Amino acid sequence: MRHFTHPVYTIIPITAQTCEQVMEVFDSNREFFMLTEGEPATLAGCRASASAVPPEFDVANKHFFSFWEGKKCVAVLDFLAGYPGPDSLYLGLLLVHGDLHGAGVGQSIVNALLAAAKKDDFAQVQLAVIESNAKAIAFWEKLGFVQTGTSTAAMPGGMVNVITMALEI
């Protein structure tokens, strides 16, 4: 995305080679990884995330970013531009350092993403949340996302029920 910047944080792309630098954010969210992966975060999992895309999707439109305040990585964001349709963004992961939950970091990053998406002519942001992740559902609803349906998703820990959500921008 051409216009994605943040007024406070330095945004740095994450690659399989730079995953070690963001593992503190992953490690600080043990509850999330136990829910989604069935085990604590791993470096191998981060590396796999760096290039994971749906079948037939151009990896050039995958964006996996870290957000830095000085020397501290405060968050990780993963999204697909042009998925599932050309005017959509699909948010795969927003992970804020566990020490910063509730401090407005996630909301600030999402607001910057939405502003950039609008400038780049996207009309909608979509995501899915594991049905049992009440904190995440409340977070996204607070930002204006609405539930659009339910589905199941294959996760490393097995099949899970998810709630799909979207926000028209």
Secondary structure, 3 states (H helix, E strand, C coil): CCCCCCCCCEEEECCHHHHHHHHHHHHCCHHHHHHHCCCCCCHHHHHHHCCCCCCCCCHHHEEEEEEEECCEEEEEEEEEECCCCCCEEEEEEEEECHHHCCCCHHHHHHHHHHHHHHHCCCCEEEEEEECCCHHHHHHHHHCCCEEEEEEEEEECCEEEEEEEEEEEC
